[in-house]
């Protein structure tokens, strides 16, 4: 179990903040595994950016005046935006909200977008953290995924960003797919360490319905994913990260001390956030809201001054289950006192459900907090579902 020192506790407290997420629904091409909302046609990008600006205004009261500590451009591929469009969106937020002086502002980017001119332009904006979608350092894997970039572009993009002064960088990798041998997986990890990237997110390849990958597998054009391969590569991942001084602070996320994703930690700690753009989700502690996942309908509604969203009022059971689902995945664990704060007596009921996971040594306890063991992290979703009310 990870020791939580004074500095880590400080970072944990820092994560108690409000955030804004902006969904940029455009990509150059469709990755075979992706089921996020996006369009490969940039035809109406200008109109959509103006709609994002308008929605920020329409939603200005959602967070009840709380200070904005994080802004996150996700997608899609936000790096398809021009620097002046990014600047416009950030300025709109800071004009309508109080933003912290040290706010974390993250832009997701593909390596092929990060040429010298783009990096230079981004340095003129308030973006201070880059999330680079590398996925693999092998061209054959990138072709298999239908990624738009190649391996050499990844390494060049990271170095270019670092040379320009971007120190706060995270990069994504994917494991558990047929082409990825254990030797290649270790090479991908070693390359990340060699590039001195302080935050790494690594995801097991999952087959989502209605994706190209799902269609290929159903037609037997591709083999199904191998759960044993994924589990073995996850164990290699955890050991390699530990060996290189990274903290495993969430199932898929690792960082050097002090380099947590403050924005994503909002989600895992149940902090309020506002989502802007088609398909974006919002949460204010009492309700959850999600925008329509259709660019044309989204833009049309915003133009008429309406927010095209559905809203759900969270029940006590919803809040209990959401806290279980997010907290058990983190190094901070599931706090039984916080659970009782949501519903008195819920901790005792949960502990009864947790008996089998203690017996299997998938879960351990320190004081009033439950943590996943390294083996338990292989079954995080299964354990969370088993603890639900």
Number of C-alpha atoms within 10 A of each C-alpha: 12 11 8 12 8 9 11 15 12 12 16 16 11 13 24 18 21 24 31 22 23 24 23 28 27 24 21 16 15 20 18 19 19 18 14 14 19 23 20 12 12 13 10 13 17 11 14 22 19 16 23 22 20 20 23 22 16 14 14 14 12 16 20 9 12 15 15 24 23 24 25 25 25 19 24 23 23 22 27 21 18 12 18 13 16 20 16 14 18 20 15 16 18 12 10 14 19 13 19 13 8 10 18 21 22 24 23 22 24 25 23 19 20 22 14 14 9 16 20 16 12 24 15 11 17 15 21 18 18 24 24 24 21 28 21 25 22 18 14 14 19 18 14 15 19 15 21 16 17 19 18 13 18 22 16 16 22 24 16 17 22 17 11 14 13 18 15 19 22 26 22 18 21 20 26 23 20 16 13 20 14 15 8 15 22 16 15 21 19 14 15 22 16 9 12 15 19 20 24 25 19 18 16 18 17 18 18 15 12 11 16 19 23 19 16 14 14 12 10 10 11 13 13 16 16 12 14 10 17 22 18 14 20 22 14 15 19 18 13 16 18 13 9 12 12 20 20 19 19 22 20 19 20 25 22 18 15 14 17 24 22 24 25 17 22 20 20 20 19 20 18 22 25 24 24 25 30 28 24 22 21 22 23 16 14 12 13 18 18 21 19 19 18 16 21 13 13 23 25 16 16 20 15 8 14 14 21 21 18 11 13 11 11 15 11 13 14 13 18 21 18 18 22 24 21 20 22 25 24 21 19 21 21 22 21 20 15 16 20 14 13 16 14 11 13 18 19 13 11 17 15 10 16 19 12 14 18 17 10 10 14 20 23 17 15 10 7 12 15 21 23 26 19 17 14 20 24 18 14 20 15 12 23 19 12 14 19 16 14
